[in-house]
Amino acid sequence: MAKPLVFEKPFGVRDYLPSEVQWKKEVERRISSCMERWGYKEIITPALEYLDTVGDSSNILQNRLYKLIDRNGKTLVLRPDMTTPIARVAASLLKDEPLPLRLCYNATIYRMQEKEAGRDTEFFQSGVELIGIEQPYADAEVIALAAESLIAAGLYDFKIAIGETTFLQSLLSEKAPQHLEELKSLLLKQDYVGWKTFVETIDLDESSKECLRALPRLQGGREMIAKAKGMVQDAKGLEALDHLEAVWSILEQYGVAQYVHIDFTTLRGQNYYTGMIFEVYTPSVGFPICGGGRYDDLLHEFGRKAPAVGFGMWLERLIDALNMETNAADTYLFIFDHENVKESQAVIEQAKRWRNVGCKVEIIGVAKEQSNACVIERQATKKYREVWTYDMWASQHPTHTKEDESTWKN
């Protein structure tokens, strides 16, 4: 195998240049501020966890985990999600804290991927976990917060697809119990052509086949829940649909129902989900930008029985969806004569005043005869909102005061 070139990186990871980091931090700030306003407190967990605890409980396929051995022979993993580590903390370090717990995070996640577009092996997530409430208003709170976080980040064109794992399990167990895993696998891959073909080839009565044919069409508004109730007899499945209907009613109260639609084929890769699940899509990105759901049994694996619901956002995908220009100009540049002491002092003071009111300001000292050429060169980079020499600034803003500077923040 050829040795990597010195500038090559492993598959699925990337470098972030200063302008990209700037946007990433800004998006994180907007999202985190929104979560904090809803009462969520940030938590940080280690990137390394034990395979036997967090690794196995995450329900991520073994071939997608990054594993290594510590000095004591224990197998470690780079965390493949944040829900499981937070469940571990909630069941241990926070075990004496009264419920509910509202926790949020900004973290790096690691999963091995196939070589396909849009799938990183290292990616950034922001998310929340609401632990200790089983009632529908907790599900609705998390979905509404996901919507509000996206809006706070600047995204308005998105749809939240909501499904129900208990209903889906009940339906498939009733209609095709011997083919349960094959059918779930097709839904997970969103292979609806394969679904249709498979349903026609398996040995089922016509009534069961008709229900399975209809499942991919169960997409729409609240009325889909009533239709789903006519397809299942299992009490747990019907109870799950009642729960989902209550969630929808609360989402209407939150004023975010216009972003939501029912899709009973929605299925997520982690097996710890026990009820409502959702994924968020936007036209400009080919993968979900956010996903989550209810996982009432996960904390019990760590010794504390408590219901929970949460979500995680893929920041790289969200930033792509926002269509932000990574070199978007929000920085001001002052160019001054580095041989002119009074001019350099004036520019330094001016930059200080602007920074104090929240503006981003850079200063560059050049020889006087090079200043105009420097302006042209720097403007061509499109990195700056405005580029001035000291003389240009002084002539355009002869009576500029500190109060005026705040108007440039936007």
NORZI-V815441 format. One record per residue. RES is the residue in one small letter. SS is DSSP state (@ for helix, = for strand, . for the rest). D_FIRST is the distance of its C-alpha to the first C-alpha in whole Angstrom. Layout:
RES_SS_D_FIRST ; RES_SS_D_FIRST
//
This chain:
m_._0 ; a_._4 ; k_._6 ; p_._9 ; l_._12 ; v_._15 ; f_._17 ; e_._14 ; k_._15 ; p_._14 ; f_._15 ; g_._19 ; v_._20 ; r_._22 ; d_._24 ; y_._28 ; l_._30 ; p_@_34 ; s_@_35 ; e_@_33 ; v_@_34 ; q_@_37 ; w_@_38 ; k_@_36 ; k_@_38 ; e_@_41 ; v_@_40 ; e_@_39 ; r_@_43 ; r_@_45 ; i_@_43 ; s_@_44 ; s_@_47 ; c_@_48 ; m_@_47 ; e_@_49 ; r_@_52 ; w_._52 ; g_._52 ; y_._48 ; k_=_47 ; e_=_44 ; i_._42 ; i_._38 ; t_._36 ; p_._33 ; a_._30 ; l_=_29 ; e_=_31 ; y_=_31 ; l_@_29 ; d_@_33 ; t_@_35 ; v_@_34 ; g_@_30 ; d_@_32 ; s_@_35 ; s_._33 ; n_._33 ; i_._29 ; l_._27 ; q_@_25 ; n_@_22 ; r_@_22 ; l_._23 ; y_._21 ; k_=_22 ; l_=_22 ; i_=_24 ; d_._27 ; r_._28 ; n_._31 ; g_._28 ; k_._29 ; t_=_27 ; l_=_27 ; v_=_26 ; l_=_26 ; r_._29 ; p_._28 ; d_._32 ; m_._35 ; t_@_37 ; t_@_36 ; p_@_36 ; i_@_40 ; a_@_41 ; r_@_40 ; v_@_42 ; a_@_45 ; a_@_45 ; s_._45 ; l_._46 ; l_._48 ; k_._50 ; d_._53 ; e_._53 ; p_._55 ; l_._54 ; p_._53 ; l_=_50 ; r_=_48 ; l_=_45 ; c_=_43 ; y_=_39 ; n_=_37 ; a_=_33 ; t_=_30 ; i_=_28 ; y_=_25 ; r_._23 ; m_._20 ; q_._20 ; e_._19 ; k_._18 ; e_._22 ; a_._24 ; g_._26 ; r_._24 ; d_._23 ; t_._21 ; e_=_24 ; f_=_27 ; f_=_31 ; q_=_34 ; s_=_37 ; g_=_40 ; v_=_43 ; e_=_44 ; l_=_47 ; i_=_48 ; g_._51 ; i_._53 ; e_._53 ; q_._55 ; p_@_55 ; y_@_55 ; a_@_52 ; d_@_50 ; a_@_52 ; e_@_51 ; v_@_48 ; i_@_47 ; a_@_50 ; l_@_48 ; a_@_45 ; a_@_47 ; e_@_49 ; s_@_45 ; l_@_44 ; i_@_47 ; a_@_47 ; a_@_44 ; g_._45 ; l_._44 ; y_._47 ; d_._46 ; f_._44 ; k_=_45 ; i_=_45 ; a_=_44 ; i_=_46 ; g_=_45 ; e_=_47 ; t_@_45 ; t_@_48 ; f_@_49 ; l_@_46 ; q_@_46 ; s_@_50 ; l_@_49 ; l_@_47 ; s_@_48 ; e_@_51 ; k_@_50 ; a_@_47 ; p_@_47 ; q_@_45 ; h_@_42 ; l_@_42 ; e_@_38 ; e_@_37 ; l_@_40 ; k_@_38 ; s_@_35 ; l_@_36 ; l_@_38 ; l_@_35 ; k_._33 ; q_._36 ; d_._36 ; y_@_39 ; v_@_39 ; g_@_38 ; w_@_40 ; k_@_43 ; t_@_42 ; f_@_41 ; v_@_45 ; e_@_46 ; t_@_45 ; i_._45 ; d_._49 ; l_._51 ; d_._54 ; e_@_55 ; s_@_56 ; s_@_53 ; k_@_51 ; e_@_53 ; c_@_52 ; l_@_48 ; r_@_49 ; a_@_50 ; l_@_48 ; p_._46 ; r_._49 ; l_._50 ; q_=_49 ; g_=_51 ; g_._54 ; r_._56 ; e_@_57 ; m_@_54 ; i_@_55 ; a_@_58 ; k_@_57 ; a_@_54 ; k_@_57 ; g_._58 ; m_._55 ; v_._55 ; q_._57 ; d_._56 ; a_@_57 ; k_@_54 ; g_@_53 ; l_@_56 ; e_@_56 ; a_@_53 ; l_@_54 ; d_@_57 ; h_@_55 ; l_@_53 ; e_@_56 ; a_@_58 ; v_@_54 ; w_@_55 ; s_@_58 ; i_@_57 ; l_@_55 ; e_@_58 ; q_@_59 ; y_@_57 ; g_._57 ; v_._53 ; a_@_54 ; q_@_53 ; y_@_49 ; v_=_49 ; h_=_49 ; i_=_49 ; d_=_46 ; f_._46 ; t_._43 ; t_._41 ; l_._39 ; r_._36 ; g_._33 ; q_._34 ; n_._37 ; y_._39 ; y_._41 ; t_._45 ; g_._47 ; m_=_47 ; i_=_43 ; f_=_42 ; e_=_40 ; v_=_40 ; y_=_40 ; t_._40 ; p_._40 ; s_._38 ; v_._35 ; g_._33 ; f_._33 ; p_._35 ; i_._36 ; c_=_38 ; g_=_38 ; g_=_40 ; g_=_43 ; r_=_45 ; y_._43 ; d_._47 ; d_._45 ; l_._42 ; l_@_44 ; h_@_46 ; e_@_42 ; f_@_43 ; g_._46 ; r_._48 ; k_._49 ; a_._50 ; p_._49 ; a_=_47 ; v_=_45 ; g_=_43 ; f_=_40 ; g_=_37 ; m_=_37 ; w_=_33 ; l_@_34 ; e_@_31 ; r_@_33 ; l_@_36 ; i_@_36 ; d_@_34 ; a_@_37 ; l_@_40 ; n_._38 ; m_._39 ; e_._38 ; t_._36 ; n_._38 ; a_._41 ; a_._44 ; d_._45 ; t_=_46 ; y_=_48 ; l_=_48 ; f_=_51 ; i_=_51 ; f_=_54 ; d_=_55 ; h_._53 ; e_._56 ; n_._59 ; v_@_59 ; k_@_61 ; e_@_59 ; s_@_56 ; q_@_58 ; a_@_59 ; v_@_56 ; i_@_54 ; e_@_57 ; q_@_57 ; a_@_53 ; k_@_54 ; r_@_57 ; w_@_54 ; r_@_52 ; n_@_54 ; v_._55 ; g_._51 ; c_._50 ; k_=_47 ; v_=_48 ; e_=_46 ; i_=_48 ; i_=_47 ; g_=_50 ; v_=_50 ; a_._53 ; k_@_55 ; e_@_55 ; q_@_51 ; s_@_52 ; n_@_53 ; a_@_49 ; c_@_47 ; v_@_49 ; i_@_48 ; e_@_44 ; r_@_44 ; q_@_46 ; a_@_43 ; t_._40 ; k_._42 ; k_._41 ; y_._45 ; r_._48 ; e_=_50 ; v_=_50 ; w_=_53 ; t_=_54 ; y_@_57 ; d_@_60 ; m_@_59 ; w_@_59 ; a_@_62 ; s_@_64 ; q_@_62 ; h_._63 ; p_._66 ; t_._67 ; h_._64 ; t_._64 ; k_@_62 ; e_@_63 ; d_@_62 ; e_@_58 ; s_@_58 ; t_@_58 ; w_@_55 ; k_._53 ; n_._52
//
